[in-house]
Amino acid sequence: MLRCEDCEYFRRDAAGRSVLTCDPFASIKEPECLQKWQVLRLGDLARSYEAMLEMYRRLAPLQERMFKHMERELDDAEDAESWKLGYDEDEETDDKGGSSRL
């Protein structure tokens, strides 16, 4: 079995991580190379996912504030258009046996 360090498609990046520059569809030398390539790609995928989670953690407080602001805006818009419906909450209590305004 060929060691990755001896392969022409192997190199290390500035952080010391292994980088395989081989193409899994054209330049794989041994079946084990494909498995190693898949493991490295899974590591890349995991790092990308962790970076995405960190970004979402940073955005969460901003999203919460934005949602609260949007809810206030929607409530204000509903209150502003309530006159179009033709009844008031006070009138509803009067119809159900509440105190009258006479």
C-alpha positions as a LaTeX table, in Angstrom:
\begin{tabular}{lrrr}
\hline
Residue & $x$ (\AA) & $y$ (\AA) & $z$ (\AA) \\
\hline
Met1 & 0.00 & 0.00 & 0.00 \\
Leu2 & 1.26 & 3.43 & $-0.95$ \\
Arg3 & 1.70 & 5.88 & 1.91 \\
Cys4 & 0.11 & 9.27 & 1.35 \\
Glu5 & 3.34 & 11.07 & 2.21 \\
Asp6 & 5.02 & 9.30 & $-0.72$ \\
Cys7 & 2.30 & 10.18 & $-3.22$ \\
Glu8 & 2.69 & 13.01 & $-5.72$ \\
Tyr9 & $-0.84$ & 14.27 & $-4.89$ \\
Phe10 & $-0.14$ & 14.74 & $-1.19$ \\
Arg11 & 0.91 & 17.97 & 0.51 \\
Arg12 & 0.46 & 19.72 & 3.85 \\
Asp13 & $-1.10$ & 23.14 & 4.18 \\
Ala14 & 0.14 & 25.99 & 6.38 \\
Ala15 & $-1.83$ & 24.64 & 9.37 \\
Gly16 & $-0.24$ & 21.21 & 9.02 \\
Arg17 & $-3.35$ & 19.48 & 7.75 \\
Ser18 & $-3.09$ & 16.82 & 5.07 \\
Val19 & $-4.29$ & 17.88 & 1.63 \\
Leu20 & $-4.91$ & 15.41 & $-1.17$ \\
Thr21 & $-5.02$ & 17.07 & $-4.57$ \\
Cys22 & $-5.98$ & 13.91 & $-6.39$ \\
Asp23 & $-9.19$ & 13.61 & $-8.39$ \\
Pro24 & $-11.29$ & 10.67 & $-7.11$ \\
Phe25 & $-12.60$ & 10.05 & $-10.64$ \\
Ala26 & $-9.30$ & 10.12 & $-12.50$ \\
Ser27 & $-6.11$ & 10.03 & $-10.46$ \\
Ile28 & $-6.67$ & 7.62 & $-7.55$ \\
Lys29 & $-3.78$ & 5.19 & $-7.40$ \\
Glu30 & $-5.15$ & 2.62 & $-4.92$ \\
Pro31 & $-8.59$ & 1.79 & $-3.47$ \\
Glu32 & $-7.41$ & 2.93 & $-0.03$ \\
Cys33 & $-6.69$ & 6.36 & $-1.49$ \\
Leu34 & $-10.39$ & 6.89 & $-2.11$ \\
Gln35 & $-11.21$ & 6.05 & 1.50 \\
Lys36 & $-8.58$ & 8.48 & 2.76 \\
Trp37 & $-9.86$ & 11.15 & 0.39 \\
Gln38 & $-13.39$ & 10.64 & 1.73 \\
Val39 & $-12.20$ & 10.95 & 5.34 \\
Leu40 & $-10.45$ & 14.23 & 4.55 \\
Arg41 & $-13.56$ & 15.57 & 2.79 \\
Leu42 & $-15.68$ & 14.61 & 5.80 \\
Gly43 & $-13.30$ & 16.64 & 7.96 \\
Asp44 & $-13.73$ & 19.62 & 5.64 \\
Leu45 & $-17.48$ & 19.19 & 5.78 \\
Ala46 & $-17.44$ & 19.06 & 9.59 \\
Arg47 & $-15.33$ & 22.25 & 9.78 \\
Ser48 & $-17.70$ & 24.02 & 7.40 \\
Tyr49 & $-20.69$ & 22.94 & 9.48 \\
Glu50 & $-19.04$ & 24.18 & 12.69 \\
Ala51 & $-18.31$ & 27.53 & 11.05 \\
Met52 & $-21.93$ & 27.79 & 9.94 \\
Leu53 & $-23.16$ & 26.98 & 13.47 \\
Glu54 & $-20.89$ & 29.66 & 14.90 \\
Met55 & $-22.29$ & 32.18 & 12.44 \\
Tyr56 & $-25.86$ & 31.23 & 13.44 \\
Arg57 & $-24.93$ & 31.60 & 17.13 \\
Arg58 & $-23.70$ & 35.12 & 16.41 \\
Leu59 & $-26.83$ & 35.98 & 14.42 \\
Ala60 & $-29.34$ & 34.57 & 16.94 \\
Pro61 & $-29.60$ & 37.70 & 19.16 \\
Leu62 & $-30.02$ & 39.90 & 16.10 \\
Gln63 & $-32.75$ & 37.63 & 14.75 \\
Glu64 & $-34.59$ & 37.70 & 18.07 \\
Arg65 & $-34.57$ & 41.50 & 18.11 \\
Met66 & $-35.68$ & 41.58 & 14.49 \\
Phe67 & $-38.60$ & 39.20 & 15.20 \\
Lys68 & $-39.72$ & 41.25 & 18.19 \\
His69 & $-39.58$ & 44.42 & 16.11 \\
Met70 & $-41.57$ & 42.78 & 13.31 \\
Glu71 & $-44.20$ & 41.55 & 15.80 \\
Arg72 & $-44.57$ & 45.08 & 17.19 \\
Glu73 & $-44.91$ & 46.47 & 13.66 \\
Leu74 & $-47.57$ & 43.88 & 12.77 \\
Asp75 & $-49.47$ & 44.54 & 15.98 \\
Asp76 & $-49.36$ & 48.29 & 15.33 \\
Ala77 & $-50.59$ & 47.74 & 11.77 \\
Glu78 & $-53.48$ & 45.57 & 13.01 \\
Asp79 & $-54.41$ & 48.18 & 15.61 \\
Ala80 & $-54.29$ & 50.93 & 13.00 \\
Glu81 & $-56.65$ & 49.03 & 10.70 \\
Ser82 & $-59.05$ & 47.83 & 13.39 \\
Trp83 & $-61.45$ & 50.70 & 12.61 \\
Lys84 & $-62.16$ & 49.04 & 9.25 \\
Leu85 & $-63.67$ & 45.99 & 10.96 \\
Gly86 & $-66.50$ & 48.03 & 12.48 \\
Tyr87 & $-66.39$ & 46.92 & 16.10 \\
Asp88 & $-64.38$ & 47.69 & 19.13 \\
Glu89 & $-63.38$ & 45.37 & 21.98 \\
Asp90 & $-65.43$ & 47.55 & 24.37 \\
Glu91 & $-68.56$ & 47.05 & 22.24 \\
Glu92 & $-68.03$ & 43.28 & 22.41 \\
Thr93 & $-68.19$ & 43.31 & 26.23 \\
Asp94 & $-71.35$ & 45.46 & 26.13 \\
Asp95 & $-73.12$ & 42.92 & 23.95 \\
Lys96 & $-72.33$ & 40.10 & 26.37 \\
Gly97 & $-74.03$ & 41.69 & 29.33 \\
Gly98 & $-71.37$ & 44.11 & 30.42 \\
Ser99 & $-72.09$ & 47.62 & 31.53 \\
Ser100 & $-73.80$ & 49.86 & 29.00 \\
Arg101 & $-72.85$ & 53.42 & 28.20 \\
Leu102 & $-76.31$ & 54.90 & 28.65 \\
\hline
\end{tabular}
